[in-house]
Amino acid sequence: MKRSPIGGLALAVSLFCLANRATGQEEDYGPDRGDWLVGMSGNYRYSHADANSGTTDEVETFSARLSGGWYQNRSNEYGFELLPNLTRLENSPDTSDVYLGAYYNYNHWASPRTTLYGGPQLGLQYIDGSESETAFAYGLHAGVRYWLNTTVSINLEPRLTIAELDDDLGGKTSNVDIFFGISFKL
């Protein structure tokens, strides 16, 4: 009796499915208790300052973000982030600022591959330009992560950050950021 290659393939696929079903293997997307999530993002920033410093009160810039979050469980994430930023204005000297802070995310798993998250952030923002200053900064953020596989996700995160600066540097400044990035579970 001659066996068909299709029959052999069907038998192999059936055995594979039974083996995975018998061991209870399912793909778990994203971090679990004790895991770390490392992310890299870029963003577009629109900034509007309450006080006019003589050059402009509206600025558009691009910046980068590096983050690391530790998962207490699948819902609670505690992390830190570093955001370097360079701003070039047409009528003013170049400025740079660096934000270093902590954040908290509450994660809601809308589906096995989709995570909705949000929470507060706070830290210090150092500004270096014609004048330099370190200021307290705080805000809120929310976002969505889509898991491409069990360890890699892409994300979109809008956020609002408020920095308390001297009036010479813009006063109380509100930054609206929209981060686009990628994250890796360690």
GUVEXFI-306438 format. One record per residue: y, z, x of N, C-alpha, C in turn; residue in one letter; residue number from 0. Coordinates in Angstrom, 3 decimals, decimal comma. Atoms other than C-alpha are relative to their C-alpha. Example, Ala and Ser with C-alpha at 12.3 -4.5 7.8 and 13.67 -1.06 7.14 Angstrom:
+----------+----------+----------+----------+----------+----------+----------+----------+----------+------+-----+
:       ny :       nz :       nx :      cay :      caz :      cax :       cy :       cz :       cx : rest :  nr :
+----------+----------+----------+----------+----------+----------+----------+----------+----------+------+-----+
:   -1,190 :    0,000 :    0,890 :   -4,500 :    7,800 :   12,300 :    1,200 :    0,000 :    0,900 :    A :   0 :
:   -1,190 :   -0,060 :   -0,820 :   -1,060 :    7,140 :   13,670 :    1,090 :    0,730 :   -0,770 :    S :   1 :
+----------+----------+----------+----------+----------+----------+----------+----------+----------+------+-----+
end
This chain:
+----------+----------+----------+----------+----------+----------+----------+----------+----------+------+-----+
:       ny :       nz :       nx :      cay :      caz :      cax :       cy :       cz :       cx : rest :  nr :
+----------+----------+----------+----------+----------+----------+----------+----------+----------+------+-----+
:   -1,169 :    0,000 :    0,838 :    0,000 :    0,000 :    0,000 :    1,235 :    0,000 :    0,885 :    M :   0 :
:   -1,205 :    0,157 :   -0,800 :    3,328 :   -1,082 :    1,394 :    1,151 :    0,749 :   -0,668 :    K :   1 :
:   -1,150 :   -0,759 :    0,536 :    6,392 :    1,230 :    0,978 :    1,271 :   -0,807 :    0,131 :    R :   2 :
:   -1,294 :    0,677 :    0,016 :    9,796 :   -0,117 :    0,109 :    1,005 :    0,810 :    0,817 :    S :   3 :
:   -1,027 :   -0,747 :   -0,727 :   12,733 :    0,770 :    2,450 :    0,940 :    0,738 :   -0,942 :    P :   4 :
:   -0,887 :   -0,657 :    0,971 :   14,765 :    1,621 :   -0,639 :   -0,638 :    1,289 :   -0,495 :    I :   5 :
:    0,700 :   -1,208 :    0,428 :   12,110 :    4,095 :   -1,778 :    0,078 :    1,091 :    1,059 :    G :   6 :
:   -0,098 :   -0,967 :   -1,093 :   12,148 :    5,780 :    1,636 :    1,402 :    0,591 :    0,101 :    G :   7 :
:   -1,391 :   -0,468 :   -0,017 :   15,959 :    6,003 :    1,565 :    0,256 :    0,944 :   -1,157 :    L :   8 :
:   -0,175 :   -0,860 :    1,170 :   15,881 :    7,465 :   -1,945 :   -0,677 :    1,348 :    0,217 :    A :   9 :
:    0,712 :   -1,245 :   -0,289 :   13,300 :   10,039 :   -0,838 :    0,789 :    0,855 :    0,998 :    L :  10 :
:   -0,790 :   -0,728 :   -1,000 :   15,428 :   11,008 :    2,212 :    1,252 :    0,617 :   -0,620 :    A :  11 :
:   -1,201 :   -0,513 :    0,669 :   18,595 :   11,374 :    0,089 :   -0,367 :    1,153 :   -0,930 :    V :  12 :
:    0,447 :   -1,065 :    0,908 :   16,688 :   13,465 :   -2,482 :   -0,332 :    1,277 :    0,770 :    S :  13 :
:    0,335 :   -1,173 :   -0,810 :   15,307 :   15,781 :    0,199 :    1,249 :    0,661 :    0,590 :    L :  14 :
:   -1,250 :   -0,545 :   -0,536 :   18,771 :   16,155 :    1,769 :    0,744 :    0,793 :   -1,074 :    F :  15 :
:   -0,694 :   -0,684 :    1,100 :   20,307 :   17,066 :   -1,611 :   -0,701 :    1,298 :   -0,373 :    C :  16 :
:    0,752 :   -1,214 :    0,303 :   17,533 :   19,564 :   -2,333 :    0,175 :    1,053 :    1,091 :    L :  17 :
:   -0,176 :   -0,951 :   -1,105 :   17,907 :   21,150 :    1,116 :    1,374 :    0,658 :   -0,084 :    A :  18 :
:   -1,343 :   -0,575 :    0,118 :   21,657 :   21,606 :    0,649 :    0,104 :    0,893 :   -1,221 :    N :  19 :
:   -0,039 :   -0,800 :    1,219 :   21,156 :   22,916 :   -2,880 :   -0,772 :    1,297 :    0,199 :    R :  20 :
:    0,833 :   -1,178 :   -0,209 :   18,410 :   25,310 :   -1,805 :    0,678 :    1,025 :    0,896 :    A :  21 :
:   -0,673 :   -0,950 :   -0,887 :   20,513 :   26,847 :    0,976 :    1,343 :    0,443 :   -0,557 :    T :  22 :
:   -1,261 :   -0,398 :    0,610 :   23,569 :   27,085 :   -1,299 :    1,209 :   -0,431 :    0,793 :    G :  23 :
:   -1,125 :    0,432 :   -0,819 :   25,791 :   25,206 :    1,127 :    1,041 :   -0,716 :   -0,849 :    Q :  24 :
:   -1,137 :    0,655 :    0,619 :   29,188 :   24,311 :   -0,281 :    1,094 :   -0,068 :    1,034 :    E :  25 :
:   -1,116 :    0,088 :   -0,930 :   32,249 :   23,189 :    1,546 :    1,091 :    0,958 :   -0,445 :    E :  26 :
:   -1,130 :   -0,889 :    0,248 :   34,894 :   25,910 :    1,756 :    1,202 :   -0,582 :    0,709 :    D :  27 :
:   -1,214 :    0,553 :   -0,576 :   38,275 :   24,308 :    2,253 :    0,958 :    1,131 :    0,327 :    Y :  28 :
:   -1,042 :   -0,942 :   -0,369 :   40,920 :   26,276 :    4,105 :   -0,507 :    1,311 :    0,544 :    G :  29 :
:    0,317 :   -1,281 :   -0,635 :   41,066 :   29,743 :    5,612 :   -0,620 :    1,012 :   -0,958 :    P :  30 :
:    0,587 :   -1,119 :    0,709 :   39,115 :   32,772 :    4,532 :    0,454 :    1,277 :    0,708 :    D :  31 :
:   -0,364 :   -1,300 :   -0,564 :   39,424 :   36,473 :    5,404 :   -0,103 :   -0,011 :    1,526 :    R :  32 :
:   -0,018 :   -0,108 :   -1,458 :   40,448 :   36,944 :    9,059 :    0,288 :   -1,293 :    0,744 :    G :  33 :
:   -0,277 :    1,278 :   -0,663 :   41,117 :   33,255 :    9,765 :    1,496 :   -0,165 :    0,287 :    D :  34 :
:   -1,372 :    0,375 :   -0,343 :   44,281 :   31,834 :   11,343 :    0,244 :   -1,434 :   -0,436 :    W :  35 :
:   -0,422 :    1,354 :    0,335 :   46,176 :   28,763 :   10,172 :    1,213 :   -0,318 :    0,863 :    L :  36 :
:   -1,083 :    0,401 :   -0,890 :   48,358 :   27,017 :   12,769 :    0,591 :   -1,294 :   -0,545 :    V :  37 :
:   -0,636 :    1,167 :    0,587 :   50,917 :   24,503 :   11,539 :    1,119 :   -0,572 :    0,846 :    G :  38 :
:   -1,106 :    0,716 :   -0,635 :   53,352 :   21,917 :   12,858 :    0,673 :   -0,837 :   -1,082 :    M :  39 :
:   -0,730 :    0,717 :    1,051 :   56,072 :   20,450 :   10,650 :    1,292 :   -0,571 :    0,553 :    S :  40 :
:   -1,335 :    0,509 :   -0,236 :   59,215 :   18,414 :   10,738 :    0,748 :    0,089 :   -1,316 :    G :  41 :
:   -0,720 :   -0,111 :    1,254 :   61,994 :   18,658 :    8,214 :    1,326 :   -0,739 :    0,026 :    N :  42 :
:   -1,343 :    0,508 :    0,234 :   65,171 :   17,217 :    6,833 :    0,794 :    1,171 :   -0,546 :    Y :  43 :
:   -0,814 :   -1,132 :    0,444 :   67,970 :   19,782 :    6,393 :    1,364 :   -0,476 :   -0,459 :    R :  44 :
:   -1,362 :    0,153 :    0,484 :   71,089 :   19,624 :    4,275 :    0,603 :    1,385 :   -0,001 :    Y :  45 :
:   -0,627 :   -1,306 :   -0,123 :   73,459 :   22,500 :    5,047 :    1,436 :   -0,061 :   -0,503 :    S :  46 :
:   -1,363 :   -0,105 :    0,516 :   76,627 :   23,554 :    3,235 :    0,515 :    1,396 :    0,302 :    H :  47 :
:   -0,579 :   -1,292 :   -0,377 :   78,852 :   26,347 :    4,614 :    1,141 :    0,344 :   -0,943 :    A :  48 :
:   -1,091 :   -0,463 :    0,870 :   81,223 :   28,455 :    2,480 :    1,362 :   -0,185 :    0,653 :    D :  49 :
:   -1,275 :    0,090 :   -0,715 :   83,957 :   28,490 :    5,144 :    0,071 :   -1,325 :    0,758 :    A :  50 :
:   -0,200 :    1,246 :   -0,733 :   85,362 :   25,262 :    6,617 :    0,516 :    0,352 :    1,384 :    N :  51 :
:   -0,364 :   -0,380 :   -1,366 :   85,478 :   25,667 :   10,406 :    0,928 :   -1,007 :    0,670 :    S :  52 :
:   -0,943 :    0,947 :   -0,576 :   87,862 :   22,743 :   10,909 :   -0,599 :   -1,345 :    0,317 :    G :  53 :
:    0,619 :    1,292 :   -0,309 :   85,297 :   19,981 :   11,583 :   -0,681 :   -0,577 :   -1,237 :    T :  54 :
:    0,699 :    0,452 :    1,201 :   82,984 :   19,660 :    8,614 :   -0,704 :    1,188 :   -0,628 :    T :  55 :
:    0,733 :   -1,079 :    0,649 :   81,308 :   21,861 :    6,039 :   -1,368 :   -0,472 :   -0,492 :    D :  56 :
:    1,304 :    0,525 :    0,371 :   78,309 :   19,586 :    5,378 :   -0,628 :   -0,712 :    1,196 :    E :  57 :
:    0,695 :    0,541 :   -1,166 :   75,699 :   18,623 :    7,957 :   -1,409 :   -0,420 :   -0,423 :    V :  58 :
:    1,381 :    0,407 :    0,175 :   72,417 :   16,711 :    7,923 :   -0,654 :   -0,045 :    1,376 :    E :  59 :
:    0,695 :   -0,058 :   -1,285 :   69,890 :   17,366 :   10,686 :   -1,502 :   -0,151 :   -0,193 :    T :  60 :
:    1,461 :   -0,049 :   -0,034 :   66,243 :   17,107 :   11,642 :   -0,403 :    1,124 :    0,931 :    F :  61 :
:    0,481 :   -1,071 :   -0,862 :   64,256 :   19,980 :   13,104 :   -1,520 :    0,058 :   -0,028 :    S :  62 :
:    1,446 :   -0,172 :   -0,106 :   60,733 :   21,084 :   14,009 :   -0,366 :    1,425 :   -0,382 :    A :  63 :
:    0,468 :   -1,337 :    0,362 :   58,630 :   24,076 :   12,981 :   -1,415 :    0,191 :    0,518 :    R :  64 :
:    1,334 :   -0,423 :   -0,427 :   55,660 :   25,803 :   14,599 :   -0,296 :    1,316 :   -0,703 :    L :  65 :
:    0,305 :   -1,231 :    0,736 :   53,877 :   28,473 :   12,569 :   -1,447 :    0,413 :    0,233 :    S :  66 :
:    1,341 :   -0,560 :   -0,078 :   50,852 :   30,729 :   12,695 :   -0,152 :    1,078 :   -1,045 :    G :  67 :
:    0,203 :   -0,978 :    1,064 :   49,506 :   32,642 :    9,710 :   -1,412 :    0,575 :    0,039 :    G :  68 :
:    1,274 :   -0,711 :    0,036 :   46,723 :   35,233 :    9,490 :   -0,317 :    0,325 :   -1,453 :    W :  69 :
:    0,412 :   -0,220 :    1,382 :   44,765 :   35,516 :    6,240 :   -0,714 :    1,339 :   -0,150 :    Y :  70 :
:    0,639 :   -1,270 :    0,338 :   44,017 :   39,010 :    4,976 :   -1,194 :   -0,287 :   -0,916 :    Q :  71 :
:    1,049 :    0,544 :    0,871 :   41,967 :   37,246 :    2,286 :    0,489 :   -1,387 :   -0,427 :    N :  72 :
:   -0,385 :    1,372 :    0,356 :   42,171 :   33,833 :    0,575 :    1,364 :   -0,066 :   -0,687 :    R :  73 :
:   -1,286 :    0,003 :    0,710 :   45,342 :   34,887 :   -1,297 :    1,184 :    0,445 :    0,850 :    S :  74 :
:   -1,116 :   -0,614 :   -0,733 :   47,454 :   36,871 :    1,210 :    0,029 :   -0,445 :    1,456 :    N :  75 :
:   -0,201 :    0,529 :   -1,353 :   48,811 :   35,278 :    4,392 :    1,264 :    0,616 :    0,600 :    E :  76 :
:   -1,129 :   -0,559 :   -0,741 :   51,093 :   36,926 :    6,973 :    0,182 :   -0,828 :    1,266 :    Y :  77 :
:   -0,166 :    0,866 :   -1,143 :   52,675 :   34,816 :    9,659 :    1,329 :    0,116 :    0,698 :    G :  78 :
:   -1,238 :    0,085 :   -0,766 :   55,393 :   34,033 :   12,150 :    0,292 :   -1,474 :    0,227 :    F :  79 :
:   -0,388 :    1,388 :   -0,188 :   57,338 :   30,869 :   12,846 :    1,163 :   -0,125 :    0,974 :    E :  80 :
:   -1,059 :    0,344 :   -0,934 :   59,619 :   29,239 :   15,393 :    0,553 :   -1,348 :   -0,440 :    L :  81 :
:   -0,637 :    1,228 :    0,462 :   62,133 :   26,598 :   14,294 :    1,141 :   -0,384 :    0,928 :    L :  82 :
:   -1,112 :    0,515 :   -0,808 :   64,159 :   24,827 :   17,003 :    0,682 :   -1,157 :   -0,735 :    P :  83 :
:   -0,777 :    1,012 :    0,706 :   66,923 :   22,566 :   15,732 :    1,148 :   -0,482 :    0,883 :    N :  84 :
:   -1,131 :    0,590 :   -0,719 :   69,431 :   20,204 :   17,351 :    0,832 :   -0,782 :   -0,995 :    L :  85 :
:   -0,900 :    0,673 :    0,925 :   72,467 :   18,994 :   15,429 :    1,031 :   -0,797 :    0,781 :    T :  86 :
:   -1,021 :    0,850 :   -0,606 :   74,658 :   16,099 :   16,459 :    0,991 :   -0,387 :   -1,086 :    R :  87 :
:   -1,062 :    0,330 :    0,947 :   77,967 :   15,764 :   14,644 :    0,908 :   -1,049 :    0,614 :    L :  88 :
:   -0,828 :    1,096 :   -0,497 :   80,188 :   12,718 :   14,938 :    1,311 :    0,491 :    0,613 :    E :  89 :
:   -1,316 :   -0,452 :   -0,446 :   83,451 :   14,656 :   15,393 :   -0,015 :    1,348 :    0,708 :    N :  90 :
:    0,106 :   -1,326 :   -0,621 :   82,159 :   17,825 :   17,097 :   -1,036 :   -0,042 :    1,115 :    S :  91 :
:    1,023 :   -0,060 :   -1,052 :   80,102 :   18,871 :   20,122 :   -1,378 :    0,305 :   -0,600 :    P :  92 :
:    1,361 :   -0,300 :    0,435 :   76,319 :   19,123 :   19,846 :   -0,186 :    1,502 :   -0,137 :    D :  93 :
:    0,364 :   -1,405 :    0,164 :   74,936 :   22,420 :   18,596 :   -1,511 :    0,100 :   -0,093 :    T :  94 :
:    1,422 :   -0,249 :    0,175 :   71,501 :   23,934 :   18,621 :   -0,160 :    1,379 :   -0,610 :    S :  95 :
:    0,322 :   -1,327 :    0,491 :   69,938 :   26,805 :   16,791 :   -1,512 :    0,163 :    0,028 :    D :  96 :
:    1,417 :   -0,342 :   -0,034 :   66,597 :   28,550 :   16,989 :   -0,205 :    1,171 :   -0,941 :    V :  97 :
:    0,364 :   -1,063 :    0,936 :   65,092 :   30,614 :   14,182 :   -1,366 :    0,530 :    0,395 :    Y :  98 :
:    1,269 :   -0,661 :   -0,274 :   62,332 :   33,123 :   14,933 :   -0,177 :    1,069 :   -1,061 :    L :  99 :
:    0,154 :   -0,963 :    1,074 :   60,918 :   35,070 :   12,040 :   -1,420 :    0,149 :   -0,486 :    G : 100 :
:    1,281 :   -0,293 :    0,628 :   58,079 :   36,330 :    9,891 :    0,038 :   -0,496 :   -1,442 :    A : 101 :
:    0,069 :    0,411 :    1,399 :   56,857 :   35,178 :    6,494 :   -1,247 :    0,571 :   -0,655 :    Y : 102 :
:    1,161 :   -0,372 :    0,812 :   54,462 :   36,112 :    3,710 :   -0,237 :   -1,129 :   -0,994 :    Y : 103 :
:    0,362 :    0,976 :    1,021 :   52,600 :   33,635 :    1,495 :   -1,037 :    0,597 :   -0,933 :    N : 104 :
:    1,054 :   -0,223 :    0,974 :   50,758 :   34,294 :   -1,711 :   -0,586 :   -1,374 :   -0,286 :    Y : 105 :
:    0,680 :    1,284 :    0,165 :   48,187 :   31,486 :   -1,985 :   -0,783 :   -0,032 :   -1,308 :    N : 106 :
:    0,751 :    0,226 :    1,235 :   46,893 :   30,191 :   -5,317 :   -0,790 :   -1,284 :    0,180 :    H : 107 :
:    0,866 :    1,166 :   -0,172 :   43,922 :   27,822 :   -5,132 :   -0,096 :   -0,723 :   -1,340 :    W : 108 :
:   -0,020 :    0,768 :    1,237 :   44,642 :   25,276 :   -7,871 :   -1,287 :   -0,804 :   -0,162 :    A : 109 :
:    1,289 :    0,683 :   -0,036 :   41,474 :   23,389 :   -6,887 :   -0,594 :    0,289 :    1,372 :    S : 110 :
:    0,562 :   -0,282 :   -1,323 :   39,062 :   23,577 :   -3,939 :    0,800 :   -0,612 :    1,154 :    P : 111 :
:   -0,758 :    0,659 :   -1,062 :   41,336 :   21,195 :   -1,957 :    1,506 :    0,209 :   -0,082 :    R : 112 :
:   -1,447 :   -0,128 :    0,193 :   44,786 :   22,161 :   -3,270 :    0,414 :    1,459 :   -0,074 :    T : 113 :
:   -0,524 :   -1,362 :   -0,034 :   46,660 :   25,360 :   -2,430 :    1,490 :   -0,039 :   -0,316 :    T : 114 :
:   -1,416 :   -0,223 :    0,273 :   49,983 :   26,345 :   -3,995 :    0,348 :    1,345 :    0,625 :    L : 115 :
:   -0,349 :   -1,258 :   -0,660 :   51,820 :   29,032 :   -2,028 :    1,501 :    0,243 :   -0,079 :    Y : 116 :
:   -1,413 :   -0,344 :   -0,011 :   55,125 :   30,863 :   -1,872 :    0,203 :    1,422 :    0,463 :    G : 117 :
:   -0,323 :   -1,347 :   -0,438 :   56,905 :   33,942 :   -0,603 :    1,320 :    0,068 :    0,738 :    G : 118 :
:   -1,248 :   -0,195 :   -0,735 :   59,782 :   35,385 :    1,420 :   -0,170 :   -0,238 :    1,496 :    P : 119 :
:   -0,026 :    0,044 :   -1,458 :   60,765 :   34,880 :    5,045 :    1,256 :    0,722 :    0,479 :    Q : 120 :
:   -1,178 :   -0,622 :   -0,610 :   63,111 :   36,814 :    7,323 :   -0,134 :   -0,019 :    1,507 :    L : 121 :
:    0,028 :    0,064 :   -1,454 :   64,110 :   36,654 :   10,950 :    1,392 :   -0,054 :    0,590 :    G : 122 :
:   -1,257 :    0,129 :   -0,715 :   66,837 :   35,991 :   13,495 :    0,258 :   -1,464 :    0,313 :    L : 123 :
:   -0,401 :    1,364 :   -0,316 :   68,756 :   32,779 :   14,011 :    1,043 :    0,061 :    1,113 :    Q : 124 :
:   -0,919 :    0,065 :   -1,134 :   70,429 :   32,090 :   17,366 :    0,672 :   -1,370 :   -0,020 :    Y : 125 :
:   -0,779 :    1,241 :    0,031 :   73,204 :   29,484 :   17,320 :    0,756 :   -0,127 :    1,308 :    I : 126 :
:   -0,698 :    0,268 :   -1,251 :   74,585 :   27,895 :   20,496 :    0,759 :   -1,312 :   -0,151 :    D : 127 :
:   -0,858 :    1,184 :    0,099 :   77,506 :   25,472 :   20,349 :    1,289 :    0,304 :    0,725 :    G : 128 :
:   -1,276 :   -0,380 :   -0,601 :   81,198 :   25,899 :   21,046 :    0,101 :    1,520 :    0,075 :    S : 129 :
:    0,141 :   -1,458 :   -0,026 :   80,464 :   29,577 :   20,235 :   -1,476 :    0,314 :   -0,196 :    E : 130 :
:    1,394 :   -0,405 :    0,166 :   77,181 :   31,505 :   20,272 :   -0,069 :    1,268 :   -0,832 :    S : 131 :
:    0,184 :   -1,188 :    0,824 :   75,853 :   34,083 :   17,851 :   -1,464 :    0,126 :   -0,393 :    E : 132 :
:    1,300 :   -0,288 :    0,569 :   72,631 :   35,734 :   16,724 :    0,235 :    0,658 :   -1,346 :    T : 133 :
:   -0,242 :   -0,483 :    1,353 :   72,457 :   36,353 :   12,979 :   -1,318 :    0,298 :   -0,700 :    A : 134 :
:    1,130 :   -0,307 :    0,864 :   70,062 :   37,844 :   10,439 :   -0,129 :   -1,129 :   -1,018 :    F : 135 :
:    0,235 :    1,075 :    0,966 :   68,481 :   35,161 :    8,215 :   -1,165 :    0,392 :   -0,907 :    A : 136 :
:    1,032 :   -0,326 :    0,977 :   66,360 :   35,487 :    5,062 :   -0,066 :   -1,097 :   -1,052 :    Y : 137 :
:    0,104 :    1,012 :    1,034 :   65,097 :   33,357 :    2,223 :   -1,333 :   -0,006 :   -0,711 :    G : 138 :
:    1,214 :    0,207 :    0,776 :   62,347 :   32,084 :   -0,056 :   -0,522 :   -1,404 :    0,234 :    L : 139 :
:    0,616 :    1,311 :   -0,149 :   59,909 :   29,204 :    0,197 :   -1,173 :   -0,125 :   -0,959 :    H : 140 :
:    1,178 :    0,301 :    0,810 :   57,158 :   27,541 :   -1,837 :   -0,557 :   -1,314 :    0,520 :    A : 141 :
:    0,550 :    1,249 :   -0,499 :   54,786 :   24,736 :   -1,043 :   -1,356 :   -0,319 :   -0,575 :    G : 142 :
:    1,327 :    0,444 :    0,392 :   51,599 :   22,831 :   -1,578 :   -0,713 :   -0,522 :    1,250 :    V : 143 :
:    0,853 :    0,509 :   -1,082 :   48,745 :   22,177 :    0,884 :   -1,146 :   -0,779 :   -0,638 :    R : 144 :
:    1,173 :    0,768 :    0,422 :   46,157 :   19,481 :    0,396 :   -0,948 :   -0,060 :    1,189 :    Y : 145 :
:    0,986 :   -0,078 :   -1,074 :   42,992 :   19,953 :    2,443 :   -0,723 :   -1,329 :    0,136 :    W : 146 :
:    0,657 :    1,269 :   -0,292 :   41,801 :   16,703 :    4,017 :   -1,488 :    0,202 :    0,261 :    L : 147 :
:    1,383 :   -0,424 :   -0,209 :   38,618 :   18,445 :    5,137 :    0,012 :    1,522 :    0,037 :    N : 148 :
:    0,079 :   -1,467 :    0,062 :   37,508 :   22,067 :    5,566 :    0,964 :    0,705 :    0,950 :    T : 149 :
:   -0,854 :   -0,665 :   -0,990 :   39,876 :   22,736 :    8,497 :    1,389 :   -0,608 :    0,160 :    T : 150 :
:   -1,290 :    0,673 :   -0,202 :   42,855 :   20,319 :    8,257 :    0,665 :   -0,243 :   -1,353 :    V : 151 :
:   -0,757 :    0,243 :    1,233 :   45,572 :   20,182 :    5,599 :    1,341 :   -0,644 :    0,333 :    S : 152 :
:   -1,380 :    0,476 :   -0,078 :   48,837 :   18,371 :    5,021 :    0,792 :    0,831 :   -1,001 :    I : 153 :
:   -0,771 :   -0,864 :    0,889 :   51,686 :   20,271 :    3,416 :    1,420 :   -0,528 :   -0,225 :    N : 154 :
:   -1,388 :    0,254 :    0,383 :   55,047 :   19,923 :    1,704 :    0,573 :    1,350 :   -0,409 :    L : 155 :
:   -0,560 :   -1,337 :    0,254 :   57,301 :   23,015 :    1,687 :    1,523 :   -0,025 :   -0,062 :    E : 156 :
:   -1,446 :   -0,217 :    0,092 :   60,851 :   23,305 :    0,343 :    0,304 :    1,489 :    0,187 :    P : 157 :
:   -0,391 :   -1,404 :   -0,189 :   62,715 :   26,476 :    1,306 :    1,505 :    0,143 :    0,039 :    R : 158 :
:   -1,408 :   -0,371 :   -0,071 :   66,072 :   28,187 :    1,111 :    0,115 :    1,142 :    0,995 :    L : 159 :
:   -0,253 :   -1,053 :   -0,987 :   67,307 :   30,224 :    4,102 :    1,495 :    0,257 :    0,049 :    T : 160 :
:   -1,407 :   -0,410 :   -0,046 :   70,574 :   32,157 :    4,162 :    0,227 :    0,770 :    1,291 :    I : 161 :
:   -0,357 :   -0,676 :   -1,255 :   72,167 :   33,192 :    7,474 :    1,392 :    0,595 :   -0,148 :    A : 162 :
:   -1,287 :   -0,704 :    0,056 :   74,999 :   35,716 :    7,732 :    0,726 :   -0,199 :    1,332 :    E : 163 :
:   -0,696 :    0,350 :   -1,234 :   77,256 :   34,132 :   10,392 :    1,457 :    0,438 :   -0,051 :    L : 164 :
:   -1,440 :   -0,219 :   -0,043 :   80,808 :   34,834 :   11,573 :    0,702 :   -1,149 :   -0,704 :    D : 165 :
:   -0,755 :    1,046 :    0,695 :   83,474 :   32,902 :    9,668 :    0,277 :   -1,204 :    0,907 :    D : 166 :
:   -0,232 :    1,103 :   -0,934 :   84,140 :   30,823 :   12,827 :   -1,162 :   -0,988 :    0,036 :    D : 167 :
:    1,187 :    0,849 :   -0,027 :   80,569 :   29,465 :   12,564 :   -0,462 :   -0,406 :   -1,405 :    L : 168 :
:    0,339 :    0,448 :    1,350 :   80,596 :   28,860 :    8,810 :   -0,159 :    1,102 :   -1,015 :    G : 169 :
:    0,170 :   -1,089 :    0,957 :   80,317 :   32,315 :    7,244 :   -1,440 :    0,083 :   -0,485 :    G : 170 :
:    1,329 :   -0,068 :    0,606 :   77,394 :   32,882 :    4,921 :   -0,461 :   -1,438 :   -0,227 :    K : 171 :
:    0,451 :    1,388 :    0,020 :   75,432 :   29,644 :    5,372 :   -1,353 :   -0,109 :   -0,684 :    T : 172 :
:    1,255 :    0,264 :    0,711 :   72,710 :   28,343 :    3,055 :   -0,603 :   -1,291 :    0,517 :    S : 173 :
:    0,730 :    1,187 :   -0,457 :   70,118 :   25,932 :    4,438 :   -1,124 :   -0,302 :   -0,974 :    N : 174 :
:    1,109 :    0,469 :    0,818 :   67,821 :   23,916 :    2,207 :   -0,833 :   -0,916 :    0,886 :    V : 175 :
:    0,906 :    0,761 :   -0,862 :   64,844 :   22,642 :    4,227 :   -1,151 :   -0,544 :   -0,839 :    D : 176 :
:    1,208 :    0,560 :    0,588 :   61,998 :   20,374 :    3,183 :   -0,917 :   -0,361 :    1,160 :    I : 177 :
:    0,934 :    0,209 :   -1,099 :   59,090 :   20,597 :    5,632 :   -1,149 :   -0,903 :   -0,432 :    F : 178 :
:    1,196 :    0,828 :    0,146 :   56,388 :   17,921 :    5,913 :   -0,844 :    0,284 :    1,233 :    F : 179 :
:    0,752 :   -0,338 :   -1,195 :   53,534 :   18,909 :    8,170 :   -1,495 :   -0,052 :   -0,160 :    G : 180 :
:    1,454 :   -0,047 :   -0,080 :   49,937 :   19,410 :    9,125 :   -0,391 :    1,374 :    0,507 :    I : 181 :
:    0,485 :   -1,328 :   -0,394 :   47,942 :   22,641 :    9,516 :   -1,467 :   -0,077 :    0,382 :    S : 182 :
:    1,368 :   -0,053 :   -0,484 :   44,713 :   23,510 :   11,293 :   -0,542 :    1,421 :   -0,111 :    F : 183 :
:    0,655 :   -1,310 :    0,082 :   42,357 :   26,395 :   10,489 :   -0,718 :    0,261 :    1,312 :    K : 184 :
:    0,696 :   -0,377 :   -1,238 :   41,170 :   28,222 :   13,625 :   -1,174 :    0,910 :   -0,317 :    L : 185 :
+----------+----------+----------+----------+----------+----------+----------+----------+----------+------+-----+
end
